[in-house]
Amino acid sequence: MSHQQDRSRPSGSSTALSEAYDTALLDLDGVVYAGGEAIGHAVESLTEARAGGMHLAYVTNNALRTPDAVAEHLTELGVPAEPSDVITSAQAVARLVADQLPPGARVLAIGGEGLRVALRERGLVPVESADDDPAAVAQGYGGPDMAWGRFAEASYAIRRGLPWFASNTDLTIPGARGIAPGNGAAVEVVRIATGAEPQVAGKPLPPMHRETVLRTGAKRPIVVGDRLDTDIEGAFNGGVDSLLVLTGVTDAAQLLAAPPQHRPTYVDRDLRGLLTGQPEVTPAGDAYRCGGWTAAVRGDGLVLEGEGEALDGLRALCAAAWSFAGSGVCRLETGKALAGLGL
């Protein structure tokens, strides 16, 4: 399917997604792990999907760690991975910079080791100060202990007229203790100080999709993520199908309010969704039915009737909400309809 598919309701699949697609393009934070610890059912589900022949590629907007470090971490969690299985926004932004600068150009690196390694891979020279004669500024997530002075260095250089590149603009990042500020929050600091706009490489923008295709060679990929504005929109922009898992930052109410570019092809509780088919959502008069549930718009709100698997109820509600909203955002009252699902 492409992004021109019917976005009025989630799609069904008669076969397991791990069989219907050759490659899973998996986000990491909020999908495979949170705060460094594996999310429930992730290790077992990925092991089974890989054993069945599915290629697993890990596509992350987090530019902090190197592919080697990410692969080592995944292997420690019980999901064997090679550095070549990992694609980061640091790699995408480094290619974007290298496309515009000559080999050997100096780049002020505002971020962690993952960004520096990616810049070197593309033949660029990362430097630490605006006084080191950089030709550009590249900014990526530097972790929770990143010094405030790094933003000042970026500001000095950008105010001198240097081009500014950002690995991604995710405002938040999930962790073991909750949701924390992400690289997008740091980018906003520099934007406020300079009035400039960066060139952005990460999901959901084309440079990240290009990097992923170049490095995986996927023919029938499915994007698996927890964020509507990066993972799902990135899949939409790339014309590929997507699976939203509810283990990260997106909750059911946000999903119901999603505009077309944020509507996943499939939705499931966690990565076990890769191993199963997906039930069809079918029209039933002015309502939508999935499993034992029927959802409809009544007045200024959504109503849900029936019983069964909670996710089927959510899928039916998505169809009712998205059909009502069309190409816009659903602004119906959803709280009562969601209350009985426990999601």
N, C-alpha and C positions, 0 to 999 in steps of 0.2 A: 504494500500500500504506500501511497505518497501523502504529502500534506494536503492534497486536494481531495482526500477521502471525506466521507460524511463525518463532520465534527459535531453532529447533534446527539450522538450517544456513543458510549464505549463499544468497541468491536468485540466479537466473539471469535474463538478459535477452537476448532474441533480436535486439534492435536496439541500436545504440549508445546509451549513456546520454545523450549530448548531443541525441539525437532523442527519447528516451522522456520527457525532462523539459524543461520550458520555462525553468527558472532553476537555475543552480548557485549555491548559497550557500557560498562558498569561505572557509575559514579562510586566514589569511595565513602567520603564522610556522609553519614546518615543512611547509607545503603549497605555497605559491607562492614563498616565499623563506626563507632562513635567514641571519641576520647581515647582512641587506641585499642579499645576492646571490641571483639567481634559482636555484631548484632545477632540476636537470637535467630537460629536456623540458617544463618548466612553460610557458614562453613559447610554444613551438610548439603545444602542446596547447590552450592557452586561445585562441590565435589561430584555430585551426581550428574549435574549438567555437563561437566567436562568429561566424565566417564562415558556419557552418551554421545560424545563427538562434537559438542559445542565448543567453539573457541571463545575464551574469556579474555577480554581486554579491559583494562582499568583506566578510565578517562576522568581525570580530576582537574578541577579549577584551582585546587590548592597548589600553589607554586613553591611551597616551603621546602619540601623534601625532594631528593633526587629519585629518579626511577629505580636505581639500585636499592636505596633505602626503603622505598615503598614495596618493592618486590620482596625484600628480606622480611619486612614486617608482615606481609601477607603470608609468606611461607611459615613464619613463626606462629601465625594464627591457625595454620592448618590448611591454607589455600596456596599450594605451590605456585610460584609465579617467577618469571624471568623479567629482568629490566625491560626487555623489548615488549613485554605485555603491558607496560605502563605508559600512558600518554598524559602529559601534564600541560597546564596552561603556560608554564615557564617555557616549555619547548615550542609552543605555538607562538608566544610573543617573541622568542629569540629568532624564529624564522621570519616573523614580520619585520623585526629590526634589520636582520641580515639582508632582506630583500631591498632595503632602502639605504644601506650603508656599505662602504667597501670593506673587504676582508681586513682584519686587524684594527678596525675602528674601536676606539675606547667608548665604553658605555657605563654611565653611572648606575650602579646596581643598587636599588633600594628594595631589599628583600633578603631571603635566606639563601642557603647553599644551592637549593634546587634551581634558583634563577641564575646563579653564577655558572653552574655546570652547564646549563642549557645555552647560555651565551657563548661559552668556550666551545661547545660542540659545533656552533655555527661559525667559528673562526673570529669571534669578537673578543675584546679584552675588557672584562669588568673592572671598574675602578670604584673607589670608595668616597671620593670627594668631588665637589663641583670645581675644585681648583686643580684637578688632575687632567684637565683638557679633554673632557668627554665630548663626544659628538651627539649624544642622545642620552635620555634618561629612561630606564626600564624599572617599573615598580611591580613587585609581587608580594604576596603575603609573607611577612617576616616572623610570625609567631607572636604570642601574647607579650613577650618581653622585648619587643622591638623598641629601640630608643627613640624618643621624640625628635632628637637631633637629626635622625635620618630624613624625616620629612622636611626639615629645614634645608638640608643639602639638596634635596630634590627641588625645592622652591627656588633656591639660589640659581640653580642651573636652568630651570625652565624660564625664569624671569629674564635670563640672558638670551632667550630665543631658541633654546634647544628643543628638538622634538621630544615628545613625552609618550611613552608606551606603557600600558598597564596589562598585566597578565589576565585580570578579570575584575569585575566590579560587584561580586557577591557582597552584599552588605553584612551578612551574618555567616557564621560557621558553627555547626553543631559540635558539642563536646560532651564529655562525661557528666559535667555539672549543669549543662543546659546550652543555651544559644549565646554565642559570644560575637563581638564585632569581627567582621571579615575584612578582606582586602578592599572591598568597596568603601568601607568606612574610612580606611586610610587614604584611599584615592580622593575621597571628599575633602579631607583635611588639606591635601595639596591643591585641589581645585579651588577651594576657598581662598587659599593663600596666594594663588597665582592668577586666577581667572581663566586658566587654560583648560583645554579639553584633551584628554589622552586618546591615542589610538588603542583600542581594546582588542585583545586576541581571544580571550576565553569564551566558553559557552555563555550565551547561545549564538555567538557571532561566527561568521564563515571561516576565519582563520583556524579556529579550533576544529571545526568539522574537516577542513582540508588536512590538518595535521593528523587527525585520526585516520582518515582514509589512506593517506600516504603510508602510515606506519602499520596498519592492520591488514590492508587489502581485502576488507570485508565485502562480500557480495550481497548477502541478505542480512544486514545488521538490525538489531533492535537496541535502542537506547534504554537503559534501566537507571532510573534516578528517583530522587526524593524532592526535587525542587521544580516548580512549575516554570519559573522565570529563567532558568538556565538549562537544566536537563531536557525538559519537555519542549520548551521553545527551541532549543538547539536541534532536537529531532525534527520538529516542524520545519525549521529553516533548511535542514538538510534533506527533507523529503523522505524520512525514514520513520518507521513505527516506534512506539515507545511504551514502556511499562512504568507506571508510577507505583512506588512502594511507600507505605505509610509509616516508615520507620525513622523519618527525619523531620524536616521542618514544615512539611505541608500537612494540614489537617483536613478533615472532611468538609468543613464549611468553606475553606478556601478553594477546594476542588470544585464544589458546586458553583462557585462564582467565577470560574475560569473563563476567559475569552477564548476564541477558537485556537489561537496559537499556543495556549497553555493547557489544552485538553489532551490528555494521553489517549493512546489507542486502547490500552488496557490499564486496569487498576487492581492492585492486590495488597494484602496486608504486609507481606515481606517477600524475601527472595524465593520462598517456596512457590510463588506464582510462576517462576520459570519452568517448573516441572509439571505443570498441569495445563489443560486446556482452559479456555475462558468462556463462561456461559454467554449465550446470546441475550441481548436486550431487545425485546420485540414490542412494537406498538400494540396497544389494546384500546381501540377507540381513541379517546383523547388522553389516554394514560400510557404508561410504559411498564412492562412486566419483565422481571428477571427472577428466576427461581420461584420462591413462594411469595414474592413481594410485588406490589403494584404501586407505582408513584404517579402523581398527577399534580397539576397546578389548580388550586382552588382559591379564588379571590386573590389576595396579595401574598399567599404563602404556598409552600409545598406540603402535600400530605402523603403519608406512606401507610399502606395497609398490608397485612399479611403476616407471615412468619417464615423463619428459616435462617440461612446463613446471612450474617450481617452485611458482608460485602456485596451480596446480591441486592440487598436493599439499597446500598450506596450506589451501585451501578444503575439501578432503576431511577433513583433520585437524580443522578447525573443526566440521564437521558431527558427527564422531565425539565430540569433546570436549563440545560443547554439548548433544548429545542425551543423553550420559551424565550431565551435570551438571543437566539440567532447568532449574529456576528458581534453581539455586545456582551455585557457582563450581567449575570443574573442578580437582581436586587430583591428577590423575593425573601420572605421570612423563612428561614430554614431550621431554626432551633428545635421546634417541636417535632419536625419530621426526623431529625437526627437523634433526638433524645433516647429513643428506644433501641438504637443500634450499638451503643457502647463503643463507638469508634473515636 
